[in-house]
Amino acid sequence: MPTPRPGPDSRAPSGSVTVPGSTAAPATTAAPAGSTVPLAVRAGAPAVVAPPAAVAGLEWRPLGAVDIGGLTDLVGRIEDADDPPYRTSAEEIVEYFDSGHAWSAMGGWDATGSLRAFGFVRVRHGDTSLLRAFCSGGVDPLWRHRGAGSAVLDWQVARGRQMLVETGKEAPARIVVHVDEGMDALTRLITARGFEPRRWYTEMRRDLSLPIPEVPLDRHLTVVPWSPELDDAVRRAHNRAFGDHWGSQPHTPESWRQGRTHFAPGWSFVALDRSSDRAQVAGYLMSGRYEQDWPALGWTEGYTEIIGVLREWRGRHVATALMTEAMRAYRDSGMQYAGLDVDTDNLTGAVRLYAKLGYEVTRTSAMYTVEI
């Protein structure tokens, strides 16, 4: 059972990039038909979730911050064996225990005291109209095919159901596992437990040695560097821009600041409309710098985590201006490529925009869910 990289809401996929449009599906499109039934009934959560079964000679107990060292070593062994096109940094491991989520974690130790398997379940505090339990985990390559992966996943599903009920909220809900391309064993495990593919994502890159176009904007529109003073206005703009995007949930000030270990302020930009006395955020682009990934990728890149344009300013080249500004920043920092990922089913023209700017597909991933 390899582990997909944990994402922005669970660090996988690595920041779905979209330019939201008027035809995007509502956030609750995938809500189950029976969602009027109370969540406590729909979820079928067990009263008590026991540790995984005693398989593979492992002793199971909850993971905590005291186990960060062992977890870092284990994730390193998993990624060295599976060789995904990324590597998880020690700082990202610390983020596993982030208070921006309700989280629960379990680990399996062998007789020598070495951590050999782990599983996390996270539920973001800010979810309102759609509740999500994100599952991620992994098994040491030397301990695979002994039942540890199945035991971890069964625990995660049961704990996920329980944690969704523990939110005390009434809304459609889902348990989520992200699967990177080539993770066939994980796909078999989760589909055997009722998970179905719900969404697909495409990683893309753009060669920065190619000419970067100049993009003229309307007279009152300007692209400026991101700054801490603009950050909360960007958060509010993001909540508006993504309000009609599939599966999106609003960010609180706390959740917006989570997961920024590799945030690159110098590669992030905001489009402002100064046509009135008070400048308004028309769009924004947030970037990440994942240096630990570059050897695995085989190239250096500036990574566009997320881009959004508010409805009032769509169709006015704001997204293109933000992206080309970021490309120049990446290039001027010595990067070879600009990278991003996009929801393949995005209805807003984002995939066409990226292709037009010279982005090419590198790999894919998928979201599998159990709808509750």
N, C-alpha and C positions, 0 to 999 in steps of 0.2 A: 504494500500500500504506500506508494509515493505520496508526497504532499505537494499540492499546488501552492504557489506563493500566496500568502495571505494578502488581501487587497485593501483599497481605500476604505471600504466598509469592511473589508476583511482581507484586503491587499491582493485580491485576485478576482478579476483581471486587474491589471495595473492602471486603473483609472480610465474608465470608459469615456472616450472623448466624443462629444456630440455637439452639434449646433442645433438646438431645439427649434422645431418649426410647428406651424399651426396644425399639421396633420398627425403629430405624434400621438401615440396611444395613451390613454389615461394611465395613471400610476397603478390603478387597481384592475387593469384589464384581465389579469390572470387569476383574479379572486375566485374562489370556489363558489359554485351555485348555492351551496348550503351555508353561506357565511352569516345568515340571520340566526343560525343556531349558536348559542353561546360558545365562545372559544374553549372554555373549560370542558365542554362536551365534545366539540369537534376534535380537539387535540388528542383526546384519549391518553392523556399523560398519566404515567404510573404514579402512585402516591410516593413511592420510594424508588430511586434509581441506584441499584447496587453497582459496585465496581465491575469492570469486565470479568468475564469468566477466567478462571485460572488456567490459561492456555500458554503454551510455549515455555513453560517453566518460569513465567514472569509473575512478580508480585506487584499488584496494582494499588496505587494510592493517588490522592489529588496532587496535582502539580501546583507549585507556588513560586513566588519570586526567588526563593532560596535555591530553586532548581535551574536558574537561568544558565549557569555554566554548563551543566549536563545537557540541557536542551540545545544550547548553541552547538555543542559537539555533535549531538545526534543529527540535527538538521544539516550540519556540514557533511556528515557521512552519507546521508541520504542524497544530498545534491551532488556529491562527488560521484556516487554510483549511477544516478539517473541522468546526470549531466544536462539539466534543463538550461535554457539560454538566460539564466539569471542566477544570482547567488544571494542568499539572505544574510544581511549584515547582523552583527551583534546588537546594534542599535534597534534593528527591526524586531529581533527576538524580545527585547525589553518591551517593545510596543504590544507584544502579545498580551501583556498584563495591564494594558491601558485601562484606566478608569472611565474612558469615554464609552465603554461597553459594559454591560453585565456579562461576565464571562465565567466559564467553568472549564476546568482542565483536568485530565487524568493522564498518568504516566505508568509505564510498566518497566520494572527493574529486574535484571537478572540476578543470579546468586552472588555475583561479584560486586553488585551495587551499581552497575552501569545501566543508564537509561536506554531502553531498546525500542520503546514505542510511546507515542503520545497522541492525544486528541484534544482539540479545543472546540468549544461552542461559544459563540458571541452573539449577543442581542444588543443592538444599538439603542441607547436610551431615547434618542430623539424620534424614533419611528412612531408614526401616528396612524395613518390610514392603511398602512401595510406593515405588518410585523415580520421580521426576518431573523432566523437563527442560522448563522453562518458556521459551517463545520470545516475544520482543517486539521490535518494530522499526518502522521507518517510512522513507518516501521523501519528499523535498521535493516539494511540489505541482508545481513547474516541471519536475521530472524524472520524472514518472509516465508510464506507457504507453510506456516505452522498454526494459522488461525488467529494471529494477533490482530491483523488488520480488520477481520470480520468482527472480532470482539470489541475493538475500539469504535467501529462504526455503529454497532448496535447500541453501545453506550451513548454515543453522540446523538443518535436519533431519539432515544428515550429522554435524554437530558434536554435536548432541544425542545421537545414537546412540553416538557415541564417548565422550562424557562420562558417559553412563549406565554403560558398561562400565568406565570409569576409576574408578568408585566402589569397585570390588572387591567389591561386595555381590551376593548372589543373591536376587532378589525380582522380582515382577511390576514392570513399568516402563511408563511412557507419556511421550510427547512432547505438550506442552500448548500450545495457543494460545487465548487468551481473545478473544472477538469482541463488541464493543459493537453494540447495535441500529443498523442502518443501514449497517454496514460491508460492503456487498455485494461490493465488489471483493476485499476480503480473504477473504471467505467463498468466492468462486470460486477464488482462488489455493490455499487450503489444501485444499478438497475435491478439487481436481484432483490433489492429492498424497496422497490417501488419508486425510486427516483426516475424522473423523465427529463429529457433535454428541453429546456425552456427558452434559452437564448444563446446566440453564438457571437463570438467576438473575433476580430481580425487584428493582428499586430501588423503595423506598417512602418516603413522607414523611407527617408528621403535623403538622397545624396547631396551633401552641402557643397560639393565642388561644382555643382551645376549652378547656373545663374539664378539669383533670387529676384523675383520681379518687384518693381516698385508699385505700390497700390495707393492711388489717390483717394482721399476721403472727402466727404462734404466739408464745407468751410468750418463748421462748428465742431467737427469731430477730430479728436487727437488721440494718439496712443502714447501713454506715459508709462514709466516703470512702476511696477507694483511697489507699494510702501505700506508699513504698518498702519498708517493713518487711513489708508483706503480699505483696509482688510475687511472691516465689518460691513462696509457698504458693498463690497464684492460678495460677501456671504449673503446678504439680503438679495442682491441681484441674482445670485446663483439660485436661491430658492424660488424666485419668480421665473427665471429662465427655464428651470427644469421641472416646474410644476406640472407640465403636461407630458413629461418624459416617462417612458415605461419603467415602472419599478422604483422611481425616485422618491425619496423622502426628504423633508426639509432638515437643514442643519441648524442646530442650536449654536450659540457662540462657542460652547465647549467642544461639541463634536466637530465643528469646522476647524478647530486648531489641532485636532488629533492627527497622528500619523504623519507628522511633518519632519521626521528625522532627516529625510533627504530632499526636502523642499529647497528649491533654488530661487531665491528672491531676485537675483540678477538676471534670471532668464524668464521672469514672469511680468506680465503687462496688463494694463487696464485701458480700455477705450472710454474716453469721457466725452460727453456732449456738453459744450459750454454755451449753448444757444440761449440759456436763461441765466439769471443771477447766480443760481446754484448749480454747479456742475453735477451731471447725472452719469452713473455708470451705464454705458451702453453695452459693454462686453468685457470679457476678461479671459486671460490665459494663465494657467498655473503650471509651472514646470518642476521636474525633479531631476536630480543628478545622482545616478546610481553607479558610482565608479566600480563597485564590487561586481557589477554585471558585465563590465566590458570585456574581460578576458573570456568569459563564457560565450558572449555574443560574437566575439571576433572583431569588434569595432567599437569606437567610442561614439556616444550619442547624447544629445540633449533630449529629455523625454517630456513630452506634453502630457501632463496628468489630466487636465480638464480644460475645456474651452466652452464658453457659453456666450450667446448674444440674446439680449432681451427682445421680445416680440416687436417693440416699436422701432427697432433699428435693424431688423432683418432685411436682407435684400439690398443693403447699402455697403457691402464689401468689408464690413467690420471684422468678420471672422478671418478673411484673407489677410487683412492688414495686421491683425494680431499674430497670425501664424508666420507671416514673412518677417515681422519684427523679431519674433522668437528665433527663427532660423538664422537671422543675422547674428543674434546674440550667441547662439550655439556655435556658429562658424567662427566668430571672433574669439571664442574661448578655445578654439582648436579642435572642436568636435568634427567627426567625419560625417555623421548622420543626424537627422532629426527623427525621433521615434514617437509613436503613439499607438493606441488601440481604439477600435471603434466597434460599436454594436452593429453587427452585420445587417440586422433588420431595421436599422435606423431609417425613418421615413422622411428625414429632413434634408437629404441631399449631402450629408457629411461625407459619405464614401466617395461620391463623385467629386466633391470639392478637393479632397485629399489627393485623389488620382490626378486631377487637373494640375495640382501643385507639384506633382512628380513623386508622390508616395507610392511605394510598391509593397505588396503583401510579403510578409516573412513567415508567419505562423498563425495558428488559430487556437481558440479555447472555447469552452462551452459552460453554460450554467445549467446544472441539473437541480431540480427541486422536487420536494413533496409538498403539495398544496394542502392547506388545512383550512 
